Amino acid sequence: MPGKLFCGSPRARLAATVTDYRMREGRSGLPTRVWGRGVSDNRRVSIPTPTISDDSPQQVRRPIGLGIFLIVTGLTGWYGAMQLITQRIERLLDPGFVLNCDVNPLVSCGSVMESPQAALFGFPNPLLGVAGFVAPIAVGAALLAGARFDRWFWALFMAGVTLAGVFVMWLFVQSVYVIGALCPWCMLVWVAVIPMFWWLLLWVLQRGVLAPAGHPIQRIAAAVWPFTWTLAFLTIAGIAIAIIVQFPGLLPSLLP
């Protein structure tokens, strides 16, 4: 034992010393080398590999699908808004300029641009889109790069997308039932915002981002999540049906 004096022959003392060191090795789990008359005890010690818990960042799957979807819908909406800006500038520079989205009296960006609803906040509405659609593009790129955001960020981002969805529905009502004309580039923006809203809403709810884990709303969102595209399709289909009902001559006017 440690600190014990051994008596007897040198061989007996050496054997007792080796036994003592082996006992220490068993308690500490570390390799021990014993020196004395050419006797050594080297053992290979296996070091356990660190394991990664399920809650560690390495195990959290990056939402690649959401990132790609935000980039695609953001670019689509931004392109539609930018087309409206460029067409408006061309019209300001040349009053006789024919807009590329003026097809007939029913499908006419010019009629929508000249309405008060086209500048709800005192400046052209497309400026909101050109600036606002940068957000989903940036968030999507950040998600693909592995960024992780706090709850407050997702709450603000979801609030912004929700406001965009409400604004799009308001523009739809104004365009169809008040102005009486359709703007193709505006409708492209609608098609970008509507699925973005449904996808992001169900994603943040079923991931527990905006609600505590195990909350009933999370279970409901998880059950509805596989039908996200169905909700987006039904929303767009409802808009299309409303347009056809309101403008029964629309489809014949588009035929050659």
C-alpha positions as CSV (number, residue, x, y, z in Angstrom):
1,M,0.0,0.0,0.0
2,P,1.2,3.6,-0.5
3,G,3.5,4.8,2.2
4,K,4.0,1.2,3.5
5,L,7.6,0.0,4.2
6,F,8.4,-3.3,2.7
7,C,10.9,-5.6,4.2
8,G,12.5,-8.7,2.8
9,S,14.6,-9.5,-0.3
10,P,15.0,-7.0,-3.1
11,R,12.9,-9.2,-5.4
12,A,10.0,-9.2,-2.9
13,R,10.2,-5.4,-2.5
14,L,10.2,-4.9,-6.3
15,A,7.1,-7.2,-6.7
16,A,5.3,-5.3,-4.0
17,T,6.2,-2.0,-5.6
18,V,4.9,-3.1,-9.0
19,T,1.6,-4.3,-7.4
20,D,1.3,-1.0,-5.6
21,Y,1.6,1.0,-8.9
22,R,-0.8,-1.3,-10.7
23,M,-3.4,-0.7,-8.0
24,R,-2.9,3.0,-8.5
25,E,-3.3,2.6,-12.2
26,G,-6.6,0.8,-11.7
27,R,-7.9,3.6,-9.5
28,S,-6.8,6.4,-11.8
29,G,-7.3,4.8,-15.2
30,L,-3.9,6.4,-16.4
31,P,-1.0,4.5,-17.9
32,T,1.9,3.9,-15.4
33,R,5.5,3.1,-16.0
34,V,7.4,1.5,-13.2
35,W,11.2,1.8,-13.2
36,G,13.3,-0.7,-11.4
37,R,15.7,-3.4,-12.5
38,G,14.3,-3.2,-16.1
39,V,10.8,-3.9,-15.1
40,S,8.1,-1.8,-16.9
41,D,4.3,-1.9,-17.2
42,N,3.0,0.0,-20.3
43,R,-0.6,-0.4,-21.1
44,R,-2.7,1.2,-23.9
45,V,-5.5,3.2,-22.5
46,S,-8.5,3.8,-24.7
47,I,-9.7,7.4,-24.4
48,P,-13.5,7.6,-24.8
49,T,-14.6,9.6,-27.9
50,P,-16.7,12.7,-26.9
51,T,-20.3,12.2,-27.8
52,I,-22.6,15.0,-29.1
53,S,-25.9,15.3,-27.4
54,D,-29.1,15.7,-29.4
55,D,-29.5,19.3,-28.3
56,S,-26.0,20.4,-29.5
57,P,-25.8,22.7,-32.5
58,Q,-24.0,20.0,-34.5
59,Q,-27.1,17.8,-34.4
60,V,-29.7,20.5,-35.3
61,R,-30.6,20.2,-39.0
62,R,-30.3,23.3,-41.0
63,P,-33.6,24.4,-42.6
64,I,-32.2,24.2,-46.1
65,G,-35.6,23.8,-47.7
66,L,-36.9,26.9,-46.0
67,G,-33.8,28.9,-46.9
68,I,-34.1,28.0,-50.6
69,F,-37.8,28.7,-50.6
70,L,-37.3,32.2,-49.0
71,I,-34.6,33.0,-51.6
72,V,-36.8,31.9,-54.6
73,T,-40.0,33.6,-53.4
74,G,-38.0,36.7,-52.3
75,L,-36.4,37.0,-55.8
76,T,-39.7,36.5,-57.5
77,G,-41.4,39.2,-55.5
78,W,-38.4,41.5,-55.9
79,Y,-38.4,41.1,-59.6
80,G,-42.1,41.9,-59.9
81,A,-41.7,45.0,-57.8
82,M,-38.7,46.1,-59.7
83,Q,-40.5,45.7,-63.0
84,L,-43.3,48.0,-61.7
85,I,-40.6,50.6,-60.7
86,T,-38.9,50.5,-64.0
87,Q,-42.1,50.7,-66.0
88,R,-43.2,53.7,-63.9
89,I,-39.9,55.5,-64.5
90,E,-40.2,54.9,-68.3
91,R,-43.7,56.3,-68.2
92,L,-42.5,59.4,-66.3
93,L,-39.7,59.9,-68.8
94,D,-41.9,59.3,-71.8
95,P,-45.7,59.9,-71.4
96,G,-46.3,58.0,-74.6
97,F,-44.4,54.9,-73.4
98,V,-46.5,51.7,-73.6
99,L,-46.1,49.6,-70.5
100,N,-45.1,46.0,-71.1
101,C,-47.9,44.9,-68.9
102,D,-50.7,46.8,-70.6
103,V,-52.5,44.1,-72.5
104,N,-56.1,45.3,-72.7
105,P,-58.4,47.5,-70.5
106,L,-58.8,44.6,-68.0
107,V,-55.2,43.7,-67.8
108,S,-53.4,47.0,-67.5
109,C,-50.7,48.1,-65.1
110,G,-51.1,51.7,-66.2
111,S,-54.7,51.8,-64.8
112,V,-53.5,50.5,-61.5
113,M,-50.5,52.8,-61.3
114,E,-52.6,55.9,-61.8
115,S,-55.0,55.0,-59.0
116,P,-54.6,56.4,-55.4
117,Q,-54.2,52.9,-54.1
118,A,-50.9,52.6,-55.9
119,A,-49.3,55.1,-53.5
120,L,-50.9,54.2,-50.2
121,F,-48.2,55.8,-48.1
122,G,-47.4,58.8,-50.4
123,F,-44.9,57.0,-52.6
124,P,-45.2,54.1,-55.1
125,N,-46.1,50.8,-53.4
126,P,-43.5,48.9,-55.4
127,L,-40.8,50.7,-53.4
128,L,-41.9,48.7,-50.4
129,G,-41.5,45.5,-52.3
130,V,-38.1,46.4,-53.7
131,A,-36.8,47.1,-50.1
132,G,-38.9,44.5,-48.3
133,F,-38.1,41.5,-50.4
134,V,-34.4,41.9,-49.6
135,A,-35.3,40.5,-46.1
136,P,-36.4,37.0,-47.1
137,I,-33.5,36.7,-49.5
138,A,-31.0,37.6,-46.8
139,V,-32.6,35.4,-44.2
140,G,-32.7,32.5,-46.7
141,A,-29.0,32.9,-47.6
142,A,-28.2,33.1,-43.9
143,L,-30.0,29.9,-43.2
144,L,-28.1,28.1,-46.0
145,A,-24.9,29.4,-44.4
146,G,-25.8,27.8,-41.1
147,A,-27.1,30.9,-39.2
148,R,-29.4,30.4,-36.2
149,F,-31.8,33.1,-35.0
150,D,-33.4,33.8,-31.7
151,R,-37.2,33.8,-31.1
152,W,-37.5,37.5,-31.2
153,F,-36.0,37.6,-34.7
154,W,-38.4,35.0,-36.0
155,A,-41.3,36.9,-34.4
156,L,-40.3,40.1,-36.1
157,F,-39.7,38.4,-39.4
158,M,-43.0,36.5,-39.2
159,A,-44.8,39.8,-38.4
160,G,-43.2,41.4,-41.4
161,V,-44.3,38.6,-43.7
162,T,-47.8,38.7,-42.2
163,L,-48.1,42.4,-42.9
164,A,-47.0,41.7,-46.5
165,G,-49.7,39.1,-46.8
166,V,-52.3,41.4,-45.4
167,F,-51.2,44.2,-47.8
168,V,-51.3,41.8,-50.8
169,M,-54.9,40.8,-49.9
170,W,-55.9,44.4,-49.6
171,L,-54.3,45.2,-53.0
172,F,-56.2,42.3,-54.5
173,V,-59.6,43.6,-53.2
174,Q,-58.8,47.1,-54.4
175,S,-57.6,46.0,-57.8
176,V,-60.5,43.6,-58.5
177,Y,-63.5,45.3,-56.8
178,V,-62.5,49.0,-56.8
179,I,-60.1,49.8,-59.6
180,G,-61.5,47.2,-62.0
181,A,-58.2,46.3,-63.6
182,L,-55.5,43.7,-63.1
183,C,-51.7,44.3,-63.0
184,P,-49.7,41.3,-64.1
185,W,-46.5,42.3,-62.2
186,C,-48.6,43.0,-59.1
187,M,-50.1,39.5,-59.4
188,L,-46.6,38.1,-59.6
189,V,-45.9,39.7,-56.2
190,W,-49.1,38.1,-54.9
191,V,-48.0,34.7,-56.0
192,A,-44.7,35.1,-54.2
193,V,-46.0,36.5,-50.9
194,I,-48.9,34.0,-50.4
195,P,-46.9,30.8,-50.3
196,M,-44.2,32.5,-48.4
197,F,-46.7,33.4,-45.7
198,W,-48.2,30.0,-45.3
199,W,-44.8,28.2,-45.4
200,L,-43.2,30.4,-42.9
201,L,-46.2,30.5,-40.6
202,L,-46.5,26.7,-40.3
203,W,-42.7,26.3,-40.1
204,V,-42.3,28.6,-37.1
205,L,-45.3,27.1,-35.4
206,Q,-44.5,23.4,-35.8
207,R,-40.9,24.0,-34.9
208,G,-42.0,25.6,-31.6
209,V,-40.3,28.9,-32.5
210,L,-43.3,31.1,-31.5
211,A,-44.9,28.7,-29.0
212,P,-43.5,26.6,-26.2
213,A,-42.6,23.0,-27.0
214,G,-45.6,20.7,-26.6
215,H,-48.1,23.5,-27.0
216,P,-51.3,22.4,-28.8
217,I,-50.7,25.0,-31.6
218,Q,-47.4,23.2,-32.3
219,R,-49.1,19.9,-32.7
220,I,-51.8,21.4,-34.9
221,A,-49.2,23.1,-37.1
222,A,-47.2,19.8,-37.3
223,A,-50.3,18.0,-38.5
224,V,-51.1,20.7,-41.1
225,W,-47.5,21.1,-42.2
226,P,-47.6,18.4,-45.0
227,F,-50.5,20.4,-46.5
228,T,-48.7,23.7,-46.7
229,W,-48.8,23.8,-50.5
230,T,-52.5,22.9,-50.4
231,L,-53.2,26.0,-48.3
232,A,-51.2,28.2,-50.7
233,F,-52.9,26.7,-53.7
234,L,-56.4,27.2,-52.3
235,T,-55.6,30.8,-51.5
236,I,-54.4,31.5,-55.0
237,A,-57.2,29.5,-56.5
238,G,-59.7,31.5,-54.5
239,I,-58.2,34.8,-55.9
240,A,-58.3,33.4,-59.4
241,I,-62.0,32.3,-59.1
242,A,-62.9,35.8,-57.7
243,I,-61.2,37.4,-60.6
244,I,-63.0,35.2,-63.2
245,V,-66.3,35.8,-61.5
246,Q,-65.7,39.6,-61.4
247,F,-64.4,39.8,-64.9
248,P,-66.3,37.2,-67.0
249,G,-64.8,38.6,-70.2
250,L,-61.2,38.3,-69.0
251,L,-60.4,34.9,-70.5
252,P,-62.0,35.7,-73.9
253,S,-60.1,38.9,-74.1
254,L,-56.8,37.1,-73.7
255,L,-57.5,34.6,-76.5
256,P,-56.1,35.5,-79.9
